[in-house]
Amino acid sequence: MELSSEDSFRLNVLLANRPQAIRIDESRLIVYALAEQGEAKVRLNPTGRPEQYLRAVRELISGHVLGSPGGYPVYLRRWTRMGQMRDQSLEQLLLLGEPEAVVAAAGAPGLTETLARRAWWAMEDAENARRMLRNPNIIASTMGPILAGYLVEYLPFETESERIIESVRLVLQPGLLAVETRLALWQKAARKPAYLVGFLHALPHDLPQPLPARDDLQQRQQPLGALLQAADNPPARLLLQSASAAGQTFLATLATVLAKPPNQEIITALFEVLRAYFAELRPHGDPDLPIAALQADSRAFIDPDRADPAVRACLAASPTAADELAAMRLLSGVGYGLLRPLLPDPTTAGTLMRRRLGPATNPLLDAVACLRGEPQPQPARGSR
């Protein structure tokens, strides 16, 4: 389909003025262009079906920008999907009026503050904001707080737990939110498990409104601190970290979510947080084991005859820490292996999910309670 002579002329004038970005409103049939002096637009007058006419408009734009009307579908789309987009091509992407091209630019490692501003003008979208806030260059720029503010305002409209968790995690990066905004988000998190998981991901050692440290922290500080001075000892470091005010706040927040997760996305993300927090105890990563195997592994971890030298040193310096060492080892191994035998249906959620997960989550909650210094449940009389 050919463009009307009027539309062709006006679009060519628009392109000749070297716009910085182009956006096409398909529903209103308007082409917008961002320029240094402001925003310009061309209202289209289709001579046929709007879908075919818009295709012709994009071909004209692509021919001007890339020298080929079929250039975007032929090679740019392949490059962007394969992650091979060159930094010098990003400006061209923003001139094509193609949403996929804007998405590719927003996620490119070489995105600059200037190009981020143009991309945001071209397509204000929560997913694009998340893409750009994964880029250290954009986080450190003036665009960082703008994108973070948008995500905070958009959070009530998100429906998927994974996107909520990722948005909260990203906006909590240093320098993006004012202190009062962060605190307001934390207060809302009390009723929203996905928000809490986002906080745990972003600020495991600096959660708001910290709880007091464990009463026995000072008592253990000297013997375990001496171990750390003599040599690197991850178990000793994690024992002290867990008993600190920051550690107790982390564990309490974790227990809140673990006691009543609403869906499998939340519990999976929570397991990622736990593995990261205690990762030093399991350098080989997720063992993908069911709960019985993890419990056996945690007992072997503190067996004096089989324990690692660092663990034996901790047990010698603080004999009462054996249960806590086993608890940390258990928590460091949580993963999909816990869910697989209990939840074969990935759509199971709510009360039914929590009931089926009880054999796995109850021991984890006991482990968290142990690290918080809470009394442990006693076995029933006559049980073994």
C-alpha positions, 0 to 999 in steps of 0.5 A: 500500500502506498502512503498518501502524498500528504502523509509521505511529504509530512513524514519525510519532513519530520525525518529530515529534521533529525528526530531523537526518537519516534513513537506511533500511536496506532489507535489514534493514527499519529506519529510522534517525534521527539526533538531538541525543541520539543515534540512534533506529530503527524496525524495520518490519513489512511487510504486503506486498512489502518494495519496495512497503512501503518506497515507502509509508514514503518517501511518509510521510516525504516527506509530512511533510518536504516536504508532498507524498508525491511531492515528491522525485521531482517536483521535488527530483530535477530540481533536484539533477540540474540543479545548482539545489538551494538551500542552504536545502533541504539539511536537507530532503534529508537527512531523506528517506531517499533515497540520491540526496538525500544525494548531492545534498546532499554535492555542494552548494556550500552544504554546511556542516560540520554538514550534512556530518556529517549527510550522512556519517552518512546515507551513508558512501561513497567517492564522497560523501567525494570530493564533499565534499572538493571543497568548500573549506568542508568541507576547512577543517572538522573533517570534512575529515581524517575524510573524507580518512582514510576515502578513504586506508583505502578506497584498496586497495578501489578498482579504477578508476584515475580514482577512485584518482587523484582520491582521492589528489589530494583527500586530499593537499590541505593540512591533511587528512593527517598527515605520516607518513600522506602519506609512507606513501602516497608509499611505496605509490605506488612500486608503483601508477602511479595513486597517482603520478599523484594525487601529480603532480596534487596536489603538482607542486611539493612531492613527497616525498623531492625529488631534487637540482637540476640541476648547471647550475641555478646557472649559469643562475640569473643570466642567466634570473633577470635576464630575470624581473626585467626582465619576465615571461618564462614560458619562463625561469621554467619553465626554472628551475622544471624544473631545481630540486629540485622540478622534477627530482622532478616530471620523474623521477616523471612518467617513471616513469609514462610509461615503463610506464602500465597503461591509457589512463585513467592516460596521459590523466590524466598528459597533464592533469598535463603540460599544467597544469605547462607551461600558460604555454607554451601559453595556448590549451590542448590543441591536440589534435595528433598527435606529428608535428605537436607535434614540428614545432611545438616546432621552430618554437617555438625558430626564431629567425625565428619565435620569440616575443620571450620565447623569443628572450630566453631563447635569448640569455641561455642559448643551450644551453637551446634543446633544453629550450625545445623539450622543454617546448613539446612536453610542454605540448601532449600530449592525446588527439590523441596517442592517437587515431591510435595507439589507436582501441580505448579498451579497449586496455591493458597491453603492447599499449597501450604498444607501440602508444603507443611512437611518441608516448611515446618522444619524450615520454620523450626530452623529459623526459630532456632537461629532466633533463639526461640524455644524448640518444640519438644517431641511428644512423650513416647515418640522417637 
